[in-house]
């Protein structure tokens, strides 16, 4: 076998291993609601990379508006970051609310502004594995401001 070919394979394996390990440990996330909003069903699912999927069902008699610019993700180190709706959006955007009429549902991806600068392929990891992150979703429910809250638990992936 050609020595140059072997060297190229060794370099390729080394570079691939370095790229995979640069992201550090991967974490699974468990999202648990600890403050709900009456007649508004909210589910959050972790998606690939830095994104979550919001699924909201409005079971009220009027409108529910998701106030993206007033919603936040608090990392395990206590740093707060605004939520950004949609995939691939710039963090320097003002976001309008998302209106959800009575008996309707809404679904979209979102992330935290602070995570946009990091690799979109890696799952956010806990700065402090002993602490939880938090999600705060600001809502206008029939003209009243309400906050839906959840804890984000990190479990090291095997």
N, C-alpha and C positions, 0 to 999 in steps of 0.2 A: 504494500500500500504506500502511496505517496506521502512523505512526511509533511508537506505543506497542507495536504488535505486533512491529515490527522490534527495538525495544529489549528486549523480553521474550526474543526468540530469541537475541540477542547475549548477554544475561545468562545464559541457559540454557546456551549453548555454553561460555561462560567458566567457569561453575560446574562443568560436567561435566569440562572439561579440568583444572581445579584438583583435583577429587576423584580423577581418574585419576592425576595426577602426584604427589599427596601420598604415595603409597606408595613413592616412590623407584623405583629400578631393580628389575626382577623378575629372579629367578634360577631356573635349572633346577638340580635336585639330582641327583647321582649318588651312590648309596650302595653302598659296597664293603666286604664282609666282610674283616676282617683277623685275627680270632680266632674260629674256629668251635667248636662243641660236638659231640663225637662222637655220631653217630646221631640228631642233632636237626637237621633242615633248617629254616633260617630264611631267609625272604625279606622284605624291606621294600620297599614301593613308595610313592613320594610321591603323595599325594592332593591334592585342592584345598585351598587356604588353608594352614593350619598343621598339617594332619594327614598322618600316614603310615598305611599299612596293614601290619600284621604278619600273616604267614602262617607258621605253625609246624607241622611234621610230626614227630611223636614216633615214631622208629623204634627206641626202646630196649625193653627187656623190662619196664620198669615205668613209673611216673608221671613226668611232667615238670611242674613248677609254675613259672609265670611270676610272679616276685616284683616286682610293679609298684612298690611303695614303695621298693625297693632298686635300681631301674633309673634311668638318667640320660641326659640329653642335655647334652653340653658344647659350648657355643657357641664361635665362633672367637676370642672374647676371653678364653676360659678359664673363663667363668662356667658353673657346673653347675646343672642344673635337673631335678627329678624328672619322670619320665614319668607322664602321666595317661591312663588307659585310657578309651576310648569318646569319642564326640563329644558335646559339650554338657555335660560334667560340670563340676562346681565344682572349683576347685583345692584347696579346703579339705576334701577327702574322704580318709578312710583307705580304702585299696583292699585287698580280699582278693586272694589269689593266684588265678591261673587254672590249674586242674588239667587236664592233657591226658593221658589214659590211653595205654597202649601201643598202637601202630599206629593212633593217632587223630591228627586235625589240629585246629588252632585258627586262627581269623582274627578280627581286630578292628582298629578304628582306634585311634590314640593320638596324643598330642601332648606337648610339653614344658610344664610348669607355667608357665614364664616367658613362653611365647608366648600363653597364654590371654588376657592383658590386652591384647595387640596385636590388630589387626584380623584376624578369622578368614578374611577374603577374600584376604589377601595372603600370598604365599609368603615364608617367612623369608629374610632376606638376610644375607650374611656381613658381620660388623662389620669383618673384615679379609679381603679377597679372596685374600690370599696364604696364608691358613691354612685348615685343614679343621675342621669340627665333628666330633663323635664321638657315637656311640650306644653305650650299655652296657646290655645286657639281662641282668638277674640271673635265674638259673634254679636251681631245686632239681631235680637229676636223680638220681632213685632215692636221695634222702637226702643227696646231695653238692652243695654250692654251686658253681656254675660261672657264668662271665660270657662272654656272646657279645658281640663288639665289632665295630663297623663305623666307617668314616670316611665323612663326608658332604662331598662335593666340590661347590662352588658354581661354576656357569658362568653368566655374564651372558646373559640371554635376548636374542635379537636382535629 
